[in-house]
Amino acid sequence: MFRKWFRKAKPLSQKQPSTPQQDPLSTDFHENLQVLRSIYNNCADVIFRPFLIGGNKKAAIVYIEGLSNIEEIDRSVLGPLMDAAAGEADTLRAIIENKITVPEIKEVKTFADCIGHISIGNPVLLIEQEDRALSLGLAKWEKRSLEEPTAESVLRGPREGFTESMGVNTSLLRRKIRSPRLKILSMKVGRYTQTEVVIAYIEGLADTSLIDEVRNRLQRIDMDGVLESGYVEEMIEDNPFSPFPQVINTERPDVVAANLLEGRVAILLDGTPFALIVPTTLYSLLQAAEDYYQRFMIGTAIRWLRYFFFVISLLLPSLYVAVITFHQEMVPTTLLISMARSREEIPFPALVEALFMEITFETLREAGVRLPKQVGAAVSIVGSLIIGQAAVSAGVASSPLVMVVAITGIASFSVPRYSAGIALRLLRFPMMLLAGSLGLLGVMLGIIAIIVHLCTLRSFGVPYLTPLAPIKGRDVKDVLFRAPWWMLNTRPRLTGEENKYRQAPGQKPDPARGTE
């Protein structure tokens, strides 16, 4: 199903020349220690702690200060091994089974593996005459507590959001989906950052071709570092030159869980609270989690209101410019006289006036986002009021245009996804230029160009306008309106076809059942 849409995978970059990090550990304890010391040269926070096991066997533990639990190292590793009687801990197996009281222990055989475990906070134990080392699961670092998502306001639903810790994020998903079919694949991305990237999906729901494609695109990323999910989003999307986002980003575990249950795939990165969801469609960007938590009539009404303001935020300024410049006959006479009176002292054409006010409004909005929360809201609201009034008083802008810009700004806030709102803000300016040069004909040409672009756009092989283009009858009930849950029997056709039905038939409430 997905294969015919996927891009052909490009060959991976050539392998780097062999380095000491890629060599296996040897039985020479001093050589292993020397190689690690040379690798971590000039790293004052890397601690090498040599000691004797049972008073006669040389060993050393290597860890990074601040990333490992020093108290547990002393209590569970150093204490038992140094206090062991001679001959009690002669073999690696005896040490693992009888002496170290650490829940998670892994054997590592190369210097690269040692470095990988040390970098994430797991101490590595080197032992004399052993060509293997032990990675001890004693990572500990400061992490942010669970908080309500700041980028996505919660009206009704869980008020917990992802954090920067991968362990916390995966555990939040496990709390939502308590099935062993929830699979979590891990890999490293970034030459220097070695950022952990997790692919999460539900086995039996997500298409295997989609999972393979996600893994291939992530493996193609070959760059110095990945510090945030935005890096990955740009590297894996189908059309990087489109203003429309082709990947959903969210801070909410319930949103990720809901999409996984529809057969989609989630990508989580260590160090960022934003998860990525693929594939996505335009309608997914206009839907909010609260649509499914409210009763279906309320969810449908709010969804239609959102669709309406989505169009308003894109077209209202350009329609104003087109009508004022070319099509005054379309305005009722009384309103036209009032608008003409407000514009009689304006020295600029409607296009220049609209561009000036839109740029000013966008600048104020961006300033409000960047400033501290206590100041940002006041600056964006008070600044808009003061500048709007001052522009009208100074004869730079007319009152109707100020109202149009204000309505447009409010309409853009109704889009639940910030990335989708940014796309509308970008497209608003070329639409105004077309309206100012060609009138309503330019507006129509702009709309046609946008629709054609959306029809050609795909997200991981899924058409961007599905299920309306191409039409998928059974999926329309979750796009044009929000059907009640007892009608949402099937998963989306292009993501959940592997397991078509999400609930048993006959779920519609029946008052007669309670009287039987």
C-alpha positions, -999 to 999 in steps of 0.1 A, spaced: 0 0 0 27 25 10 55 12 -13 44 29 -45 45 63 -28 79 60 -10 110 77 -23 138 55 -33 163 52 -5 196 69 -11 228 50 -2 242 56 32 274 76 35 307 58 33 321 44 65 346 64 83 382 51 87 388 27 115 396 43 149 406 29 182 370 34 194 359 7 169 384 -19 182 373 -47 205 385 -49 241 415 -70 248 425 -92 278 452 -67 286 437 -46 314 463 -18 313 459 -15 275 421 -12 278 425 15 305 451 33 285 429 35 254 400 48 273 422 74 290 435 86 256 399 88 243 388 109 273 419 130 274 413 165 288 379 154 301 380 164 338 345 152 345 353 116 335 363 96 366 387 65 364 385 47 397 409 17 400 405 -8 428 412 -45 436 386 -72 436 391 -94 466 424 -78 473 442 -94 443 423 -89 410 427 -55 393 396 -36 381 385 -1 373 352 17 370 348 46 346 319 70 348 310 107 341 305 128 372 270 142 373 255 115 351 260 84 373 246 76 407 278 78 429 260 65 460 249 34 442 283 28 427 298 28 462 271 6 477 263 -19 450 297 -22 431 328 -10 449 318 -22 484 308 -58 475 337 -63 451 364 -48 474 351 -68 504 350 -101 485 371 -129 498 400 -142 476 386 -165 449 350 -155 454 349 -132 423 374 -147 400 352 -150 369 329 -125 352 299 -147 357 306 -150 394 308 -112 397 275 -107 379 256 -134 397 269 -131 433 285 -97 439 270 -68 420 235 -58 432 226 -37 401 193 -45 384 206 -39 349 239 -52 337 251 -55 301 283 -70 287 301 -48 262 329 -59 239 342 -28 221 355 6 230 326 22 210 301 3 232 319 14 263 318 50 252 282 48 243 272 35 278 295 59 296 280 89 277 245 81 288 255 78 325 260 40 329 294 33 346 316 7 328 335 -18 349 369 -31 334 383 -63 349 418 -78 346 422 -107 321 387 -101 307 380 -90 270 346 -79 280 334 -50 303 302 -46 323 279 -17 317 260 -9 350 226 6 348 233 34 373 225 65 352 212 94 372 208 130 361 185 159 369 152 160 350 122 181 348 91 169 366 58 162 348 40 194 339 10 205 318 21 210 281 28 247 275 25 246 237 -8 228 237 -35 240 262 -56 213 277 -93 220 281 -103 184 289 -81 154 292 -48 144 308 -27 173 320 7 156 318 32 163 290 64 148 278 97 159 293 133 159 281 140 124 295 135 95 271 128 71 299 100 92 313 85 97 278 84 60 270 70 52 304 42 77 298 34 59 266 34 25 284 10 39 309 -14 48 281 -10 16 260 -4 -14 284 1 -40 257 32 -58 247 23 -51 211 36 -15 217 71 -18 202 99 7 209 129 6 186 160 26 195 188 40 175 215 68 176 216 98 154 243 125 152 280 119 150 289 138 181 257 141 200 247 104 196 211 114 203 188 85 212 159 83 188 130 59 195 105 46 169 72 37 186 44 17 170 18 -9 177 25 -43 161 -4 -54 140 -18 -19 136 10 0 118 19 -11 83 53 -28 81 62 -9 50 56 24 69 78 12 98 106 2 74 104 36 57 106 55 89 137 35 100 153 40 66 148 78 66 162 80 101 192 59 92 200 82 63 205 112 86 243 118 88 251 150 105 272 164 134 244 166 159 206 164 165 196 187 194 158 189 188 130 171 170 129 199 144 163 186 130 147 152 123 115 167 110 133 186 83 154 156 73 126 131 69 97 150 54 87 143 18 86 179 4 110 202 24 100 232 2 63 231 12 51 256 38 27 230 51 40 207 78 41 170 69 48 158 104 28 164 136 47 175 166 31 173 201 39 174 238 9 153 248 12 115 254 -25 111 249 -22 125 214 6 101 206 -13 72 220 -44 80 200 -24 82 167 -6 49 175 -40 33 179 -48 45 144 -18 28 129 6 57 128 42 58 140 57 81 166 93 93 168 107 104 202 141 121 207 160 122 239 165 158 252 132 173 238 96 171 250 82 171 214 73 138 197 68 135 160 39 116 144 39 102 108 21 101 84 -1 132 88 -28 149 67 -41 184 65 -72 175 85 -51 159 113 -35 194 118 -70 209 122 -82 184 148 -76 187 185 -76 160 211 -105 177 229 -127 170 198 -128 133 210 -132 141 247 -163 163 243 -197 150 231 -198 145 194 -222 174 187 -200 198 205 -169 184 188 -185 187 153 -196 223 159 -162 234 171 -145 215 142 -166 233 116 -159 266 133 -122 258 131 -125 250 94 -142 283 88 -116 304 107 -89 284 89 -102 299 56 -107 333 71 -72 335 84 -58 328 49 -82 349 27 -97 378 47 -69 404 42 -66 395 5 -103 397 0 -104 431 16 -75 443 -6 -92 429 -38 -126 444 -30 -113 479 -20 -89 481 -50 -109 465 -79 -144 455 -69 -160 484 -49 -194 475 -65 -195 444 -44 -198 464 -12 -232 478 -1 -234 515 -7 -238 525 30 -208 504 40 -188 516 10 -194 553 19 -183 546 55 -151 528 43 -143 556 18 -147 582 46 -122 563 68 -98 560 39 -100 595 25 -69 607 45 -48 575 39 -19 582 15 -12 546 6 -31 521 -16 -50 493 2 -22 468 -6 6 488 11 -17 496 40 -26 459 45 10 447 42 21 473 68 -5 463 93 0 426 88 38 429 92 33 450 124 8 425 138 31 396 131 61 414 147 41 421 178 30 385 180 65 372 176 78 396 202 51 384 226 62 348 221 99 356 227 95 378 258 89 363 293 54 350 299 45 377 324 55 405 299 48 388 266 10 387 269 8 423 280 31 435 252 12 416 225 -23 428 236 -15 463 248 9 468 219 -17 458 193 -43 481 208 -19 511 211 -3 507 176 -37 501 160 -52 532 175 -21 553 168 -21 541 131 -57 552 127 -51 585 144 -20 592 123 -38 584 90 -15 554 82 -43 528 84 -81 528 82 -104 515 109 -119 487 87 -84 474 80 -75 474 116 -106 453 123 -98 429 94 -62 424 107 -76 418 142 -101 392 130 -75 375 109 -51 373 139 -78 358 162 -88 333 134 -52 321 131 -51 314 168 -80 289 163 -57 265 144 -46 239 170 -12 232 155 13 260 156 31 247 125 -1 248 105 -8 284 117 27 294 106 20 281 71 -11 303 69 8 333 81 34 328 53 8 323 26 -12 353 36 14 377 21 16 363 -15 -22 361 -14 -24 398 -6 1 406 -34 -20 386 -59 -52 404 -47 -35 438 -50 -24 431 -86 -52 411 -101 -81 415 -77 -104 385 -71 -89 368 -101 -56 368 -83 -72 354 -52 -88 326 -72 -54 318 -89 -38 317 -55 -64 293 -41 -61 271 -71 -23 270 -68 -26 261 -31 -51 233 -38 -30 219 -66 0 219 -43 -19 202 -15 -31 175 -39 5 167 -49 18 167 -13 24 135 6 34 125 40 53 93 41 34 82 10 -1 92 23 -19 118 2 -21 150 22 -58 156 15 -69 121 22 -97 110 29 -113 136 7 -87 135 -21 -87 106 -29 -121 100 -14 -122 73 13 -159 70 22 -156 53 55 -130 78 68 -151 109 60 -171 105 92 -141 117 111 -133 147 89 -164 165 78 -179 159 112 -169 141 144 -190 110 145 -200 95 179 -176 69 192 -200 41 186 -199 49 148 -161 51 146 -157 13 141 -128 14 117 -93 28 116 -81 52 89 -78 32 56 -42 43 48 -27 38 82 -48 12 101 -57 -12 73 -36 -40 89 -62 -42 116 -93 -27 103 -117 -27 132 -111 -8 164 -141 -19 183 -168 -45 184 -201 -39 164 -233 -28 182 -218 -2 205 -246 23 201 -262 31 235 -296 14 238 -318 24 268 -338 -8 263 -308 -29 273 -309 -17 308 -345 -28 313 -339 -64 301 
